[in-house]
Amino acid sequence: MNLQSILNITQIVLAVLLSAAILMQARGTGIGAAFGGGGNVYRTKRGVEKKLFQLTILLAILFFGVALANALV
């Protein structure tokens, strides 16, 4: 396997993991909140929700880095 193949496989795996992490996050009230219908108060993320949020950020950074490396190779 050459470097290009490894980067392609890594990028696909990261894309799937990133998509799964985004879909697993708790959804808000939907589009109604955009027009003032939500009435939600600010709340902090705790526990698993916070770890999932941090994992999503980490996966996004890794995906960007691998995509950049893939474009430069």
CHARMM internal coordinates of N, CA and C (Angstrom, degrees):
IC EDIT
DIST 1 N 1 CA 1.4595
DIST 1 CA 1 C 1.5203
ANGL 1 N 1 CA 1 C 109.23
DIST 1 C 2 N 1.3007
ANGL 1 CA 1 C 2 N 114.68
DIHE 1 N 1 CA 1 C 2 N 135.88
DIST 2 N 2 CA 1.4584
ANGL 1 C 2 N 2 CA 118.34
DIHE 1 CA 1 C 2 N 2 CA 177.51
DIST 2 CA 2 C 1.5294
ANGL 2 N 2 CA 2 C 110.15
DIHE 1 C 2 N 2 CA 2 C -96.71
DIST 2 C 3 N 1.2957
ANGL 2 CA 2 C 3 N 115.18
DIHE 2 N 2 CA 2 C 3 N 174.60
DIST 3 N 3 CA 1.4644
ANGL 2 C 3 N 3 CA 121.26
DIHE 2 CA 2 C 3 N 3 CA -176.10
DIST 3 CA 3 C 1.5327
ANGL 3 N 3 CA 3 C 112.06
DIHE 2 C 3 N 3 CA 3 C -62.41
DIST 3 C 4 N 1.3146
ANGL 3 CA 3 C 4 N 116.26
DIHE 3 N 3 CA 3 C 4 N -36.87
DIST 4 N 4 CA 1.4705
ANGL 3 C 4 N 4 CA 120.48
DIHE 3 CA 3 C 4 N 4 CA -179.11
DIST 4 CA 4 C 1.5362
ANGL 4 N 4 CA 4 C 111.06
DIHE 3 C 4 N 4 CA 4 C -62.79
DIST 4 C 5 N 1.3053
ANGL 4 CA 4 C 5 N 116.83
DIHE 4 N 4 CA 4 C 5 N -41.48
DIST 5 N 5 CA 1.4662
ANGL 4 C 5 N 5 CA 121.04
DIHE 4 CA 4 C 5 N 5 CA 178.85
DIST 5 CA 5 C 1.5245
ANGL 5 N 5 CA 5 C 111.62
DIHE 4 C 5 N 5 CA 5 C -66.17
DIST 5 C 6 N 1.3158
ANGL 5 CA 5 C 6 N 115.73
DIHE 5 N 5 CA 5 C 6 N -41.82
DIST 6 N 6 CA 1.4696
ANGL 5 C 6 N 6 CA 119.86
DIHE 5 CA 5 C 6 N 6 CA 179.20
DIST 6 CA 6 C 1.5218
ANGL 6 N 6 CA 6 C 110.62
DIHE 5 C 6 N 6 CA 6 C -63.46
DIST 6 C 7 N 1.3209
ANGL 6 CA 6 C 7 N 116.83
DIHE 6 N 6 CA 6 C 7 N -43.00
DIST 7 N 7 CA 1.4661
ANGL 6 C 7 N 7 CA 120.26
DIHE 6 CA 6 C 7 N 7 CA 178.79
DIST 7 CA 7 C 1.5228
ANGL 7 N 7 CA 7 C 111.62
DIHE 6 C 7 N 7 CA 7 C -65.10
DIST 7 C 8 N 1.3271
ANGL 7 CA 7 C 8 N 117.42
DIHE 7 N 7 CA 7 C 8 N -38.79
DIST 8 N 8 CA 1.4661
ANGL 7 C 8 N 8 CA 120.48
DIHE 7 CA 7 C 8 N 8 CA 178.66
DIST 8 CA 8 C 1.5268
ANGL 8 N 8 CA 8 C 111.38
DIHE 7 C 8 N 8 CA 8 C -64.61
DIST 8 C 9 N 1.3245
ANGL 8 CA 8 C 9 N 116.75
DIHE 8 N 8 CA 8 C 9 N -45.12
DIST 9 N 9 CA 1.4641
ANGL 8 C 9 N 9 CA 120.58
DIHE 8 CA 8 C 9 N 9 CA 179.60
DIST 9 CA 9 C 1.5283
ANGL 9 N 9 CA 9 C 110.64
DIHE 8 C 9 N 9 CA 9 C -64.99
DIST 9 C 10 N 1.3358
ANGL 9 CA 9 C 10 N 116.50
DIHE 9 N 9 CA 9 C 10 N -42.42
DIST 10 N 10 CA 1.4685
ANGL 9 C 10 N 10 CA 120.79
DIHE 9 CA 9 C 10 N 10 CA 178.37
DIST 10 CA 10 C 1.5254
ANGL 10 N 10 CA 10 C 110.78
DIHE 9 C 10 N 10 CA 10 C -62.07
DIST 10 C 11 N 1.3072
ANGL 10 CA 10 C 11 N 117.04
DIHE 10 N 10 CA 10 C 11 N -40.19
DIST 11 N 11 CA 1.4636
ANGL 10 C 11 N 11 CA 120.53
DIHE 10 CA 10 C 11 N 11 CA -179.78
DIST 11 CA 11 C 1.5332
ANGL 11 N 11 CA 11 C 110.94
DIHE 10 C 11 N 11 CA 11 C -66.63
DIST 11 C 12 N 1.3147
ANGL 11 CA 11 C 12 N 117.54
DIHE 11 N 11 CA 11 C 12 N -39.16
DIST 12 N 12 CA 1.4644
ANGL 11 C 12 N 12 CA 120.36
DIHE 11 CA 11 C 12 N 12 CA 178.36
DIST 12 CA 12 C 1.5231
ANGL 12 N 12 CA 12 C 110.78
DIHE 11 C 12 N 12 CA 12 C -66.20
DIST 12 C 13 N 1.3379
ANGL 12 CA 12 C 13 N 116.68
DIHE 12 N 12 CA 12 C 13 N -43.79
DIST 13 N 13 CA 1.4673
ANGL 12 C 13 N 13 CA 120.22
DIHE 12 CA 12 C 13 N 13 CA 179.26
DIST 13 CA 13 C 1.5224
ANGL 13 N 13 CA 13 C 110.50
DIHE 12 C 13 N 13 CA 13 C -62.77
DIST 13 C 14 N 1.3332
ANGL 13 CA 13 C 14 N 116.99
DIHE 13 N 13 CA 13 C 14 N -43.94
DIST 14 N 14 CA 1.4650
ANGL 13 C 14 N 14 CA 120.19
DIHE 13 CA 13 C 14 N 14 CA 179.06
DIST 14 CA 14 C 1.5280
ANGL 14 N 14 CA 14 C 111.58
DIHE 13 C 14 N 14 CA 14 C -64.74
DIST 14 C 15 N 1.3218
ANGL 14 CA 14 C 15 N 117.62
DIHE 14 N 14 CA 14 C 15 N -36.13
DIST 15 N 15 CA 1.4639
ANGL 14 C 15 N 15 CA 120.74
DIHE 14 CA 14 C 15 N 15 CA 178.73
DIST 15 CA 15 C 1.5261
ANGL 15 N 15 CA 15 C 110.60
DIHE 14 C 15 N 15 CA 15 C -64.42
DIST 15 C 16 N 1.3267
ANGL 15 CA 15 C 16 N 116.86
DIHE 15 N 15 CA 15 C 16 N -42.31
DIST 16 N 16 CA 1.4677
ANGL 15 C 16 N 16 CA 120.46
DIHE 15 CA 15 C 16 N 16 CA 178.83
DIST 16 CA 16 C 1.5214
ANGL 16 N 16 CA 16 C 110.81
DIHE 15 C 16 N 16 CA 16 C -66.11
DIST 16 C 17 N 1.3313
ANGL 16 CA 16 C 17 N 116.90
DIHE 16 N 16 CA 16 C 17 N -44.77
DIST 17 N 17 CA 1.4669
ANGL 16 C 17 N 17 CA 120.33
DIHE 16 CA 16 C 17 N 17 CA 178.72
DIST 17 CA 17 C 1.5224
ANGL 17 N 17 CA 17 C 112.28
DIHE 16 C 17 N 17 CA 17 C -64.03
DIST 17 C 18 N 1.3234
ANGL 17 CA 17 C 18 N 116.73
DIHE 17 N 17 CA 17 C 18 N -39.98
DIST 18 N 18 CA 1.4594
ANGL 17 C 18 N 18 CA 120.59
DIHE 17 CA 17 C 18 N 18 CA 178.77
DIST 18 CA 18 C 1.5212
ANGL 18 N 18 CA 18 C 111.04
DIHE 17 C 18 N 18 CA 18 C -65.38
DIST 18 C 19 N 1.3117
ANGL 18 CA 18 C 19 N 116.50
DIHE 18 N 18 CA 18 C 19 N -42.13
DIST 19 N 19 CA 1.4679
ANGL 18 C 19 N 19 CA 120.23
DIHE 18 CA 18 C 19 N 19 CA 177.80
DIST 19 CA 19 C 1.5251
ANGL 19 N 19 CA 19 C 110.90
DIHE 18 C 19 N 19 CA 19 C -62.56
DIST 19 C 20 N 1.3177
ANGL 19 CA 19 C 20 N 116.88
DIHE 19 N 19 CA 19 C 20 N -43.02
DIST 20 N 20 CA 1.4642
ANGL 19 C 20 N 20 CA 120.70
DIHE 19 CA 19 C 20 N 20 CA 179.27
DIST 20 CA 20 C 1.5263
ANGL 20 N 20 CA 20 C 111.37
DIHE 19 C 20 N 20 CA 20 C -64.62
DIST 20 C 21 N 1.3236
ANGL 20 CA 20 C 21 N 116.95
DIHE 20 N 20 CA 20 C 21 N -41.03
DIST 21 N 21 CA 1.4673
ANGL 20 C 21 N 21 CA 120.46
DIHE 20 CA 20 C 21 N 21 CA 179.65
DIST 21 CA 21 C 1.5210
ANGL 21 N 21 CA 21 C 110.99
DIHE 20 C 21 N 21 CA 21 C -65.20
DIST 21 C 22 N 1.3177
ANGL 21 CA 21 C 22 N 117.35
DIHE 21 N 21 CA 21 C 22 N -38.10
DIST 22 N 22 CA 1.4663
ANGL 21 C 22 N 22 CA 120.29
DIHE 21 CA 21 C 22 N 22 CA 178.69
DIST 22 CA 22 C 1.5215
ANGL 22 N 22 CA 22 C 110.71
DIHE 21 C 22 N 22 CA 22 C -67.93
DIST 22 C 23 N 1.3277
ANGL 22 CA 22 C 23 N 116.67
DIHE 22 N 22 CA 22 C 23 N -42.17
DIST 23 N 23 CA 1.4600
ANGL 22 C 23 N 23 CA 120.32
DIHE 22 CA 22 C 23 N 23 CA -178.48
DIST 23 CA 23 C 1.5277
ANGL 23 N 23 CA 23 C 112.79
DIHE 22 C 23 N 23 CA 23 C -70.21
DIST 23 C 24 N 1.3278
ANGL 23 CA 23 C 24 N 117.64
DIHE 23 N 23 CA 23 C 24 N -26.22
DIST 24 N 24 CA 1.4638
ANGL 23 C 24 N 24 CA 120.25
DIHE 23 CA 23 C 24 N 24 CA -179.01
DIST 24 CA 24 C 1.5233
ANGL 24 N 24 CA 24 C 112.91
DIHE 23 C 24 N 24 CA 24 C -79.60
DIST 24 C 25 N 1.3097
ANGL 24 CA 24 C 25 N 117.95
DIHE 24 N 24 CA 24 C 25 N -15.11
DIST 25 N 25 CA 1.4591
ANGL 24 C 25 N 25 CA 119.82
DIHE 24 CA 24 C 25 N 25 CA -179.26
DIST 25 CA 25 C 1.5192
ANGL 25 N 25 CA 25 C 110.22
DIHE 24 C 25 N 25 CA 25 C -69.09
DIST 25 C 26 N 1.3096
ANGL 25 CA 25 C 26 N 115.37
DIHE 25 N 25 CA 25 C 26 N 149.48
DIST 26 N 26 CA 1.4601
ANGL 25 C 26 N 26 CA 120.91
DIHE 25 CA 25 C 26 N 26 CA -179.30
DIST 26 CA 26 C 1.5176
ANGL 26 N 26 CA 26 C 110.37
DIHE 25 C 26 N 26 CA 26 C -63.97
DIST 26 C 27 N 1.3055
ANGL 26 CA 26 C 27 N 114.96
DIHE 26 N 26 CA 26 C 27 N 135.74
DIST 27 N 27 CA 1.4603
ANGL 26 C 27 N 27 CA 119.52
DIHE 26 CA 26 C 27 N 27 CA -179.93
DIST 27 CA 27 C 1.5195
ANGL 27 N 27 CA 27 C 109.59
DIHE 26 C 27 N 27 CA 27 C -87.70
DIST 27 C 28 N 1.3364
ANGL 27 CA 27 C 28 N 115.10
DIHE 27 N 27 CA 27 C 28 N 151.13
DIST 28 N 28 CA 1.4592
ANGL 27 C 28 N 28 CA 120.84
DIHE 27 CA 27 C 28 N 28 CA 177.42
DIST 28 CA 28 C 1.5163
ANGL 28 N 28 CA 28 C 110.76
DIHE 27 C 28 N 28 CA 28 C -80.89
DIST 28 C 29 N 1.2954
ANGL 28 CA 28 C 29 N 116.18
DIHE 28 N 28 CA 28 C 29 N -157.61
DIST 29 N 29 CA 1.4583
ANGL 28 C 29 N 29 CA 120.04
DIHE 28 CA 28 C 29 N 29 CA -178.35
DIST 29 CA 29 C 1.5157
ANGL 29 N 29 CA 29 C 111.99
DIHE 28 C 29 N 29 CA 29 C -83.70
DIST 29 C 30 N 1.3129
ANGL 29 CA 29 C 30 N 117.61
DIHE 29 N 29 CA 29 C 30 N -0.29
DIST 30 N 30 CA 1.4549
ANGL 29 C 30 N 30 CA 119.93
DIHE 29 CA 29 C 30 N 30 CA 177.05
DIST 30 CA 30 C 1.5127
ANGL 30 N 30 CA 30 C 111.82
DIHE 29 C 30 N 30 CA 30 C 94.58
DIST 30 C 31 N 1.3145
ANGL 30 CA 30 C 31 N 115.34
DIHE 30 N 30 CA 30 C 31 N -156.89
DIST 31 N 31 CA 1.4613
ANGL 30 C 31 N 31 CA 120.53
DIHE 30 CA 30 C 31 N 31 CA -174.58
DIST 31 CA 31 C 1.5287
ANGL 31 N 31 CA 31 C 111.92
DIHE 30 C 31 N 31 CA 31 C -73.11
DIST 31 C 32 N 1.3243
ANGL 31 CA 31 C 32 N 117.89
DIHE 31 N 31 CA 31 C 32 N -17.58
DIST 32 N 32 CA 1.4599
ANGL 31 C 32 N 32 CA 120.54
DIHE 31 CA 31 C 32 N 32 CA 178.40
DIST 32 CA 32 C 1.5197
ANGL 32 N 32 CA 32 C 112.64
DIHE 31 C 32 N 32 CA 32 C -61.55
DIST 32 C 33 N 1.3320
ANGL 32 CA 32 C 33 N 116.58
DIHE 32 N 32 CA 32 C 33 N -31.92
DIST 33 N 33 CA 1.4599
ANGL 32 C 33 N 33 CA 120.21
DIHE 32 CA 32 C 33 N 33 CA 179.75
DIST 33 CA 33 C 1.5219
ANGL 33 N 33 CA 33 C 111.48
DIHE 32 C 33 N 33 CA 33 C -68.80
DIST 33 C 34 N 1.3151
ANGL 33 CA 33 C 34 N 117.46
DIHE 33 N 33 CA 33 C 34 N -25.93
DIST 34 N 34 CA 1.4626
ANGL 33 C 34 N 34 CA 120.63
DIHE 33 CA 33 C 34 N 34 CA -179.70
DIST 34 CA 34 C 1.5234
ANGL 34 N 34 CA 34 C 111.05
DIHE 33 C 34 N 34 CA 34 C -68.54
DIST 34 C 35 N 1.3213
ANGL 34 CA 34 C 35 N 116.66
DIHE 34 N 34 CA 34 C 35 N -25.60
DIST 35 N 35 CA 1.4635
ANGL 34 C 35 N 35 CA 120.49
DIHE 34 CA 34 C 35 N 35 CA -178.76
DIST 35 CA 35 C 1.5187
ANGL 35 N 35 CA 35 C 112.11
DIHE 34 C 35 N 35 CA 35 C -105.27
DIST 35 C 36 N 1.3279
ANGL 35 CA 35 C 36 N 117.64
DIHE 35 N 35 CA 35 C 36 N 18.90
DIST 36 N 36 CA 1.4478
ANGL 35 C 36 N 36 CA 120.64
DIHE 35 CA 35 C 36 N 36 CA 174.63
DIST 36 CA 36 C 1.5192
ANGL 36 N 36 CA 36 C 114.36
DIHE 35 C 36 N 36 CA 36 C 88.02
DIST 36 C 37 N 1.2962
ANGL 36 CA 36 C 37 N 118.82
DIHE 36 N 36 CA 36 C 37 N 10.03
DIST 37 N 37 CA 1.4536
ANGL 36 C 37 N 37 CA 120.15
DIHE 36 CA 36 C 37 N 37 CA -177.59
DIST 37 CA 37 C 1.5091
ANGL 37 N 37 CA 37 C 114.37
DIHE 36 C 37 N 37 CA 37 C -91.56
DIST 37 C 38 N 1.3232
ANGL 37 CA 37 C 38 N 117.74
DIHE 37 N 37 CA 37 C 38 N -6.00
DIST 38 N 38 CA 1.4570
ANGL 37 C 38 N 38 CA 120.08
DIHE 37 CA 37 C 38 N 38 CA -174.27
DIST 38 CA 38 C 1.5114
ANGL 38 N 38 CA 38 C 113.23
DIHE 37 C 38 N 38 CA 38 C -78.23
DIST 38 C 39 N 1.2993
ANGL 38 CA 38 C 39 N 117.53
DIHE 38 N 38 CA 38 C 39 N -50.53
DIST 39 N 39 CA 1.4515
ANGL 38 C 39 N 39 CA 121.21
DIHE 38 CA 38 C 39 N 39 CA -177.63
DIST 39 CA 39 C 1.5192
ANGL 39 N 39 CA 39 C 112.74
DIHE 38 C 39 N 39 CA 39 C 68.14
DIST 39 C 40 N 1.3098
ANGL 39 CA 39 C 40 N 117.41
DIHE 39 N 39 CA 39 C 40 N 23.88
DIST 40 N 40 CA 1.4636
ANGL 39 C 40 N 40 CA 120.58
DIHE 39 CA 39 C 40 N 40 CA -179.34
DIST 40 CA 40 C 1.5201
ANGL 40 N 40 CA 40 C 110.18
DIHE 39 C 40 N 40 CA 40 C -76.33
DIST 40 C 41 N 1.3167
ANGL 40 CA 40 C 41 N 114.80
DIHE 40 N 40 CA 40 C 41 N 146.24
DIST 41 N 41 CA 1.4544
ANGL 40 C 41 N 41 CA 120.19
DIHE 40 CA 40 C 41 N 41 CA 173.62
DIST 41 CA 41 C 1.5127
ANGL 41 N 41 CA 41 C 107.63
DIHE 40 C 41 N 41 CA 41 C -100.08
DIST 41 C 42 N 1.3155
ANGL 41 CA 41 C 42 N 115.82
DIHE 41 N 41 CA 41 C 42 N 159.26
DIST 42 N 42 CA 1.4574
ANGL 41 C 42 N 42 CA 120.13
DIHE 41 CA 41 C 42 N 42 CA 179.85
DIST 42 CA 42 C 1.5174
ANGL 42 N 42 CA 42 C 109.15
DIHE 41 C 42 N 42 CA 42 C -68.69
DIST 42 C 43 N 1.3154
ANGL 42 CA 42 C 43 N 115.58
DIHE 42 N 42 CA 42 C 43 N 132.90
DIST 43 N 43 CA 1.4511
ANGL 42 C 43 N 43 CA 119.55
DIHE 42 CA 42 C 43 N 43 CA 175.55
DIST 43 CA 43 C 1.5176
ANGL 43 N 43 CA 43 C 109.05
DIHE 42 C 43 N 43 CA 43 C -136.22
DIST 43 C 44 N 1.3214
ANGL 43 CA 43 C 44 N 115.68
DIHE 43 N 43 CA 43 C 44 N 150.99
DIST 44 N 44 CA 1.4597
ANGL 43 C 44 N 44 CA 119.75
DIHE 43 CA 43 C 44 N 44 CA -179.49
DIST 44 CA 44 C 1.5198
ANGL 44 N 44 CA 44 C 109.88
DIHE 43 C 44 N 44 CA 44 C -90.69
DIST 44 C 45 N 1.3177
ANGL 44 CA 44 C 45 N 115.14
DIHE 44 N 44 CA 44 C 45 N 153.72
DIST 45 N 45 CA 1.4523
ANGL 44 C 45 N 45 CA 120.76
DIHE 44 CA 44 C 45 N 45 CA 176.67
DIST 45 CA 45 C 1.5247
ANGL 45 N 45 CA 45 C 108.44
DIHE 44 C 45 N 45 CA 45 C -81.57
DIST 45 C 46 N 1.3265
ANGL 45 CA 45 C 46 N 115.78
DIHE 45 N 45 CA 45 C 46 N 140.65
DIST 46 N 46 CA 1.4558
ANGL 45 C 46 N 46 CA 119.98
DIHE 45 CA 45 C 46 N 46 CA -179.68
DIST 46 CA 46 C 1.5140
ANGL 46 N 46 CA 46 C 110.09
DIHE 45 C 46 N 46 CA 46 C -137.20
DIST 46 C 47 N 1.3017
ANGL 46 CA 46 C 47 N 115.86
DIHE 46 N 46 CA 46 C 47 N 152.94
DIST 47 N 47 CA 1.4521
ANGL 46 C 47 N 47 CA 122.33
DIHE 46 CA 46 C 47 N 47 CA 172.17
DIST 47 CA 47 C 1.5190
ANGL 47 N 47 CA 47 C 113.70
DIHE 46 C 47 N 47 CA 47 C 61.86
DIST 47 C 48 N 1.3423
ANGL 47 CA 47 C 48 N 114.45
DIHE 47 N 47 CA 47 C 48 N -128.31
DIST 48 N 48 CA 1.4574
ANGL 47 C 48 N 48 CA 121.22
DIHE 47 CA 47 C 48 N 48 CA -175.86
DIST 48 CA 48 C 1.5235
ANGL 48 N 48 CA 48 C 111.17
DIHE 47 C 48 N 48 CA 48 C -64.01
DIST 48 C 49 N 1.3277
ANGL 48 CA 48 C 49 N 116.75
DIHE 48 N 48 CA 48 C 49 N -36.46
DIST 49 N 49 CA 1.4628
ANGL 48 C 49 N 49 CA 120.65
DIHE 48 CA 48 C 49 N 49 CA 179.78
DIST 49 CA 49 C 1.5299
ANGL 49 N 49 CA 49 C 111.11
DIHE 48 C 49 N 49 CA 49 C -61.24
DIST 49 C 50 N 1.3259
ANGL 49 CA 49 C 50 N 116.60
DIHE 49 N 49 CA 49 C 50 N -40.14
DIST 50 N 50 CA 1.4607
ANGL 49 C 50 N 50 CA 120.95
DIHE 49 CA 49 C 50 N 50 CA 179.53
DIST 50 CA 50 C 1.5264
ANGL 50 N 50 CA 50 C 110.79
DIHE 49 C 50 N 50 CA 50 C -69.15
DIST 50 C 51 N 1.3349
ANGL 50 CA 50 C 51 N 116.73
DIHE 50 N 50 CA 50 C 51 N -42.71
DIST 51 N 51 CA 1.4667
ANGL 50 C 51 N 51 CA 120.54
DIHE 50 CA 50 C 51 N 51 CA 179.15
DIST 51 CA 51 C 1.5261
ANGL 51 N 51 CA 51 C 111.05
DIHE 50 C 51 N 51 CA 51 C -64.30
DIST 51 C 52 N 1.3322
ANGL 51 CA 51 C 52 N 117.12
DIHE 51 N 51 CA 51 C 52 N -39.07
DIST 52 N 52 CA 1.4532
ANGL 51 C 52 N 52 CA 120.85
DIHE 51 CA 51 C 52 N 52 CA 178.35
DIST 52 CA 52 C 1.5281
ANGL 52 N 52 CA 52 C 110.88
DIHE 51 C 52 N 52 CA 52 C -66.07
DIST 52 C 53 N 1.3224
ANGL 52 CA 52 C 53 N 116.95
DIHE 52 N 52 CA 52 C 53 N -38.04
DIST 53 N 53 CA 1.4602
ANGL 52 C 53 N 53 CA 122.06
DIHE 52 CA 52 C 53 N 53 CA 177.06
DIST 53 CA 53 C 1.5352
ANGL 53 N 53 CA 53 C 110.47
DIHE 52 C 53 N 53 CA 53 C -63.67
DIST 53 C 54 N 1.3325
ANGL 53 CA 53 C 54 N 116.15
DIHE 53 N 53 CA 53 C 54 N -45.16
DIST 54 N 54 CA 1.4607
ANGL 53 C 54 N 54 CA 120.43
DIHE 53 CA 53 C 54 N 54 CA 179.01
DIST 54 CA 54 C 1.5240
ANGL 54 N 54 CA 54 C 111.41
DIHE 53 C 54 N 54 CA 54 C -66.15
DIST 54 C 55 N 1.3419
ANGL 54 CA 54 C 55 N 116.96
DIHE 54 N 54 CA 54 C 55 N -37.87
DIST 55 N 55 CA 1.4558
ANGL 54 C 55 N 55 CA 121.25
DIHE 54 CA 54 C 55 N 55 CA 177.07
DIST 55 CA 55 C 1.5264
ANGL 55 N 55 CA 55 C 110.89
DIHE 54 C 55 N 55 CA 55 C -64.03
DIST 55 C 56 N 1.3271
ANGL 55 CA 55 C 56 N 116.88
DIHE 55 N 55 CA 55 C 56 N -38.09
DIST 56 N 56 CA 1.4591
ANGL 55 C 56 N 56 CA 120.81
DIHE 55 CA 55 C 56 N 56 CA 178.32
DIST 56 CA 56 C 1.5243
ANGL 56 N 56 CA 56 C 110.91
DIHE 55 C 56 N 56 CA 56 C -63.53
DIST 56 C 57 N 1.3122
ANGL 56 CA 56 C 57 N 116.60
DIHE 56 N 56 CA 56 C 57 N -42.24
DIST 57 N 57 CA 1.4656
ANGL 56 C 57 N 57 CA 120.69
DIHE 56 CA 56 C 57 N 57 CA 178.11
DIST 57 CA 57 C 1.5279
ANGL 57 N 57 CA 57 C 110.28
DIHE 56 C 57 N 57 CA 57 C -64.32
DIST 57 C 58 N 1.3277
ANGL 57 CA 57 C 58 N 117.14
DIHE 57 N 57 CA 57 C 58 N -43.12
DIST 58 N 58 CA 1.4569
ANGL 57 C 58 N 58 CA 121.07
DIHE 57 CA 57 C 58 N 58 CA 179.31
DIST 58 CA 58 C 1.5323
ANGL 58 N 58 CA 58 C 111.17
DIHE 57 C 58 N 58 CA 58 C -63.44
DIST 58 C 59 N 1.3237
ANGL 58 CA 58 C 59 N 116.97
DIHE 58 N 58 CA 58 C 59 N -43.73
DIST 59 N 59 CA 1.4616
ANGL 58 C 59 N 59 CA 120.53
DIHE 58 CA 58 C 59 N 59 CA 178.96
DIST 59 CA 59 C 1.5253
ANGL 59 N 59 CA 59 C 111.38
DIHE 58 C 59 N 59 CA 59 C -63.82
DIST 59 C 60 N 1.3251
ANGL 59 CA 59 C 60 N 117.06
DIHE 59 N 59 CA 59 C 60 N -38.11
DIST 60 N 60 CA 1.4633
ANGL 59 C 60 N 60 CA 120.46
DIHE 59 CA 59 C 60 N 60 CA 178.87
DIST 60 CA 60 C 1.5310
ANGL 60 N 60 CA 60 C 110.92
DIHE 59 C 60 N 60 CA 60 C -65.35
DIST 60 C 61 N 1.3270
ANGL 60 CA 60 C 61 N 117.34
DIHE 60 N 60 CA 60 C 61 N -40.77
DIST 61 N 61 CA 1.4611
ANGL 60 C 61 N 61 CA 121.01
DIHE 60 CA 60 C 61 N 61 CA 178.47
DIST 61 CA 61 C 1.5269
ANGL 61 N 61 CA 61 C 110.48
DIHE 60 C 61 N 61 CA 61 C -66.18
DIST 61 C 62 N 1.3386
ANGL 61 CA 61 C 62 N 116.51
DIHE 61 N 61 CA 61 C 62 N -43.75
DIST 62 N 62 CA 1.4636
ANGL 61 C 62 N 62 CA 120.07
DIHE 61 CA 61 C 62 N 62 CA 178.08
DIST 62 CA 62 C 1.5213
ANGL 62 N 62 CA 62 C 111.56
DIHE 61 C 62 N 62 CA 62 C -63.31
DIST 62 C 63 N 1.3357
ANGL 62 CA 62 C 63 N 116.86
DIHE 62 N 62 CA 62 C 63 N -41.80
DIST 63 N 63 CA 1.4538
ANGL 62 C 63 N 63 CA 120.87
DIHE 62 CA 62 C 63 N 63 CA 179.46
DIST 63 CA 63 C 1.5288
ANGL 63 N 63 CA 63 C 110.32
DIHE 62 C 63 N 63 CA 63 C -61.93
DIST 63 C 64 N 1.3117
ANGL 63 CA 63 C 64 N 116.96
DIHE 63 N 63 CA 63 C 64 N -43.79
DIST 64 N 64 CA 1.4645
ANGL 63 C 64 N 64 CA 120.73
DIHE 63 CA 63 C 64 N 64 CA 178.45
DIST 64 CA 64 C 1.5194
ANGL 64 N 64 CA 64 C 111.08
DIHE 63 C 64 N 64 CA 64 C -62.64
DIST 64 C 65 N 1.3348
ANGL 64 CA 64 C 65 N 116.43
DIHE 64 N 64 CA 64 C 65 N -42.35
DIST 65 N 65 CA 1.4592
ANGL 64 C 65 N 65 CA 119.70
DIHE 64 CA 64 C 65 N 65 CA -179.97
DIST 65 CA 65 C 1.5184
ANGL 65 N 65 CA 65 C 112.67
DIHE 64 C 65 N 65 CA 65 C -64.78
DIST 65 C 66 N 1.3353
ANGL 65 CA 65 C 66 N 116.36
DIHE 65 N 65 CA 65 C 66 N -42.62
DIST 66 N 66 CA 1.4571
ANGL 65 C 66 N 66 CA 119.75
DIHE 65 CA 65 C 66 N 66 CA 179.41
DIST 66 CA 66 C 1.5272
ANGL 66 N 66 CA 66 C 110.35
DIHE 65 C 66 N 66 CA 66 C -68.60
DIST 66 C 67 N 1.3226
ANGL 66 CA 66 C 67 N 117.86
DIHE 66 N 66 CA 66 C 67 N -38.12
DIST 67 N 67 CA 1.4690
ANGL 66 C 67 N 67 CA 120.77
DIHE 66 CA 66 C 67 N 67 CA 177.98
DIST 67 CA 67 C 1.5328
ANGL 67 N 67 CA 67 C 110.38
DIHE 66 C 67 N 67 CA 67 C -64.03
DIST 67 C 68 N 1.3092
ANGL 67 CA 67 C 68 N 116.74
DIHE 67 N 67 CA 67 C 68 N -40.40
DIST 68 N 68 CA 1.4662
ANGL 67 C 68 N 68 CA 120.93
DIHE 67 CA 67 C 68 N 68 CA 177.22
DIST 68 CA 68 C 1.5215
ANGL 68 N 68 CA 68 C 111.27
DIHE 67 C 68 N 68 CA 68 C -65.37
DIST 68 C 69 N 1.3268
ANGL 68 CA 68 C 69 N 116.07
DIHE 68 N 68 CA 68 C 69 N -44.17
DIST 69 N 69 CA 1.4725
ANGL 68 C 69 N 69 CA 119.90
DIHE 68 CA 68 C 69 N 69 CA 178.05
DIST 69 CA 69 C 1.5276
ANGL 69 N 69 CA 69 C 110.49
DIHE 68 C 69 N 69 CA 69 C -63.77
DIST 69 C 70 N 1.3251
ANGL 69 CA 69 C 70 N 116.31
DIHE 69 N 69 CA 69 C 70 N -38.18
DIST 70 N 70 CA 1.4717
ANGL 69 C 70 N 70 CA 121.31
DIHE 69 CA 69 C 70 N 70 CA 179.89
DIST 70 CA 70 C 1.5225
ANGL 70 N 70 CA 70 C 110.56
DIHE 69 C 70 N 70 CA 70 C -65.78
DIST 70 C 71 N 1.3207
ANGL 70 CA 70 C 71 N 117.06
DIHE 70 N 70 CA 70 C 71 N -35.38
DIST 71 N 71 CA 1.4602
ANGL 70 C 71 N 71 CA 120.37
DIHE 70 CA 70 C 71 N 71 CA 179.50
DIST 71 CA 71 C 1.5236
ANGL 71 N 71 CA 71 C 112.10
DIHE 70 C 71 N 71 CA 71 C -73.80
DIST 71 C 72 N 1.3131
ANGL 71 CA 71 C 72 N 117.16
DIHE 71 N 71 CA 71 C 72 N -29.32
DIST 72 N 72 CA 1.4561
ANGL 71 C 72 N 72 CA 120.92
DIHE 71 CA 71 C 72 N 72 CA -177.74
DIST 72 CA 72 C 1.5342
ANGL 72 N 72 CA 72 C 113.41
DIHE 71 C 72 N 72 CA 72 C -85.81
DIST 72 C 73 N 1.3196
ANGL 72 CA 72 C 73 N 115.91
DIHE 72 N 72 CA 72 C 73 N -17.79
DIST 73 N 73 CA 1.4810
ANGL 72 C 73 N 73 CA 119.06
DIHE 72 CA 72 C 73 N 73 CA -178.38
DIST 73 CA 73 C 1.5015
ANGL 73 N 73 CA 73 C 110.75
DIHE 72 C 73 N 73 CA 73 C -86.50
END
COOR INIT
IC SEED 1 N 1 CA 1 C
IC BUILD
